[in-house]
Amino acid sequence: MINIAVDGPVGAGKSTVARECAKRLGIIYVDTGAMYRACALFCVRNGVDIKPENEAEIAKLLNDGLKLEITLVDGVQHVIVNGEDVSEAIRENSISMAASAVSALASVRAFLLGRQRELAANNSVIMDGRDIGTVVLPNADLKIFITAKPEIRAKRRYDELKAKGTDITFDEVLADLNKRDYNDMHRKEAPLVQAEDAVLLDTSELDFEQTVARVTGLADKLGKLL
């Protein structure tokens, strides 16, 4: 069994790379960011303002009312909130900042931590997020920190949103990305930071296939894949 932790800032391509690597390596892909987005979506739908002073209310709402399930269909992760597949809804741009805010709350991180570790304990996984190698899976067999220059990450995110028909400008995407970077790196709980034993992978000059090849190559060298 193998556990691979992939961390990095927003727009670095962690999710798409990790998802493809999981397919090629024959292991399970776990998108922890989707879990935080699900929590954020649930709070927004219930009219709760996501800010530190409301943490007790948020914790109660999640613990008492949120039934979060992660299912795999043909190797693709689906996020189910109280019986509804919200895999698309949580990707709306309006949920992005809410997810960044909710992930800064200790109670929310505690709410999800056990679920994330259980998935890794029972399966070979590649798990991506902001604190996988530092907090969630500190003993992962392989840790990779994927990043790229802010402008390149913003362009990738902008292209993705425009392809979905979202009415947004590049400057708005870049401003949002920079704000989320700052929030993720300066939050009190599990800030975004490269683990000391993580491999740094800057994808600024790499295309998708080159990035996937680098990650799968590192995994193959471990010799733990069945």
C-alpha positions in Angstrom: 0.0 0.0 0.0 1.2 3.5 -0.8 0.1 7.0 0.4 1.1 10.0 -1.7 0.6 13.5 -0.4 0.3 16.4 -2.9 0.2 20.0 -1.6 0.5 23.4 -3.2 -1.3 26.7 -3.8 -4.5 27.3 -5.7 -4.3 26.9 -9.4 -1.1 24.8 -9.4 -2.9 21.9 -11.0 -2.8 19.6 -8.0 -6.2 18.1 -8.5 -6.0 17.4 -12.3 -2.5 16.0 -11.9 -3.3 13.9 -8.9 -6.5 12.6 -10.5 -4.6 11.5 -13.6 -1.7 10.0 -11.6 -4.2 8.0 -9.6 -5.6 6.4 -12.8 -2.1 5.5 -14.1 -0.9 4.2 -10.8 -4.1 2.2 -10.1 -4.8 3.9 -6.7 -7.5 6.1 -5.3 -7.6 9.9 -5.7 -8.8 11.9 -2.7 -9.5 15.6 -3.2 -9.6 17.1 0.3 -10.3 20.6 -1.2 -13.6 19.2 -2.3 -14.4 18.3 1.3 -13.8 21.9 2.4 -15.8 23.2 -0.5 -18.7 20.9 0.6 -18.6 22.3 4.1 -18.5 25.9 2.7 -21.4 25.2 0.4 -23.5 23.8 3.3 -22.8 26.9 5.4 -23.7 29.2 2.5 -26.9 27.4 1.8 -27.8 27.6 5.5 -27.2 31.3 5.6 -24.2 31.2 8.0 -21.6 33.9 7.5 -18.2 32.1 7.5 -16.0 34.1 9.8 -14.0 33.2 13.0 -16.5 34.7 15.4 -19.1 32.3 14.1 -17.0 29.2 14.4 -19.1 27.7 17.2 -22.2 28.1 15.1 -20.5 26.6 12.1 -19.1 23.6 14.1 -22.6 22.9 15.4 -24.2 23.2 11.9 -21.7 20.7 10.4 -21.7 18.2 13.3 -25.5 18.2 13.6 -26.6 18.7 10.0 -24.0 17.7 7.5 -23.8 14.2 6.2 -20.8 14.1 3.9 -20.0 11.2 1.8 -17.1 10.6 -0.7 -17.9 8.0 -3.3 -15.9 6.7 -6.2 -17.5 5.9 -9.5 -15.1 4.4 -12.1 -12.3 6.0 -10.1 -13.8 9.4 -10.1 -14.5 11.1 -6.8 -18.1 12.3 -6.1 -19.0 14.5 -3.2 -22.4 13.8 -1.7 -24.0 16.3 0.8 -27.1 14.9 2.6 -27.9 12.7 -0.4 -27.2 15.3 -3.1 -24.3 15.0 -5.5 -22.7 18.5 -5.2 -19.6 17.7 -7.2 -20.4 20.5 -9.7 -22.0 23.0 -7.3 -18.9 23.1 -5.1 -16.8 24.3 -8.1 -18.7 27.5 -8.5 -16.4 30.5 -8.2 -18.5 32.0 -5.4 -17.7 28.9 -3.2 -13.9 29.3 -3.7 -13.4 32.1 -1.2 -15.9 30.6 1.2 -13.9 27.3 1.1 -10.7 29.2 1.9 -12.4 30.9 4.8 -13.9 27.7 6.2 -10.7 25.8 5.9 -9.0 28.3 8.3 -11.3 27.1 11.2 -9.8 24.6 13.5 -13.2 22.9 14.2 -13.8 22.3 10.5 -10.3 20.9 10.0 -10.9 18.6 12.9 -14.3 17.6 11.5 -12.7 16.4 8.3 -9.3 15.1 9.5 -10.5 11.7 10.7 -12.3 11.0 7.5 -9.3 11.9 5.4 -6.9 9.7 7.5 -9.4 6.8 7.4 -9.4 6.8 3.6 -5.6 6.7 3.6 -5.3 4.0 6.2 -7.6 1.6 4.3 -6.5 2.4 0.7 -3.5 3.2 -1.5 -4.2 6.9 -2.2 -2.9 10.1 -3.7 -4.4 12.9 -1.7 -4.1 16.6 -2.5 -4.7 19.7 -0.5 -2.9 22.4 1.5 -1.6 20.5 4.5 -1.6 16.8 3.5 2.2 16.3 3.9 2.4 18.5 7.0 -0.7 17.6 9.0 -3.1 15.0 7.4 -0.5 12.4 6.3 2.8 13.4 8.0 4.1 9.8 7.4 3.2 9.6 3.7 5.5 7.5 1.6 5.9 10.3 -0.9 5.3 14.1 -0.5 5.2 16.5 -3.4 4.7 20.2 -3.3 3.4 21.4 -6.7 3.5 25.1 -7.5 3.9 27.6 -10.4 4.2 31.4 -10.8 1.0 33.3 -9.7 0.3 34.7 -13.2 0.6 31.2 -14.8 -1.7 29.7 -12.2 -4.2 32.5 -12.7 -4.2 32.0 -16.4 -4.9 28.3 -16.0 -7.8 29.0 -13.7 -9.1 31.8 -16.0 -9.1 29.5 -19.0 -10.9 26.8 -16.9 -13.6 29.2 -15.8 -14.1 30.7 -19.3 -14.5 27.3 -20.7 -17.4 26.8 -18.3 -19.0 30.0 -19.4 -18.1 32.0 -16.3 -18.2 35.8 -16.8 -15.0 36.9 -15.2 -11.8 38.8 -16.1 -8.2 37.6 -15.8 -7.5 40.4 -13.3 -10.3 39.3 -11.1 -9.0 35.7 -11.2 -5.5 36.9 -10.3 -6.7 39.1 -7.5 -8.7 36.2 -6.1 -5.8 33.8 -6.4 -3.4 36.2 -4.6 -5.9 36.8 -1.8 -6.4 33.0 -1.4 -2.6 32.5 -1.4 -2.2 35.0 1.4 -5.1 33.6 3.4 -3.8 30.0 3.0 -0.2 30.9 4.0 -1.1 33.1 6.9 -4.0 31.2 8.6 -3.4 30.1 12.2 -4.5 26.5 11.6 -2.4 24.3 9.3 -1.0 27.1 7.0 0.1 26.3 3.5 3.8 25.4 3.7 6.0 22.9 2.0 6.9 19.9 4.1 10.6 19.6 4.8 10.8 16.2 3.2 8.5 17.1 0.2 9.8 17.1 -3.4 9.3 20.6 -4.9 7.8 20.5 -8.4 7.5 23.9 -10.1 5.2 23.4 -13.2 5.6 26.9 -14.6 7.5 25.5 -17.6 5.9 22.1 -17.7 2.8 21.0 -19.5 0.3 18.5 -18.1 1.9 15.4 -19.4 5.3 16.4 -18.2 4.0 17.0 -14.8 2.1 13.7 -14.6 5.3 11.9 -15.8 7.3 13.5 -13.0 4.9 12.5 -10.3 4.3 8.9 -11.5 8.1 8.6 -11.9 8.6 9.5 -8.3 6.0 7.0 -7.2 7.4 4.2 -9.3 10.8 4.6 -7.7 9.3 3.8 -4.3 8.6 0.2 -5.4 5.6 -0.1 -3.2 2.9 -0.2 -5.9 1.2 -3.5 -6.4 
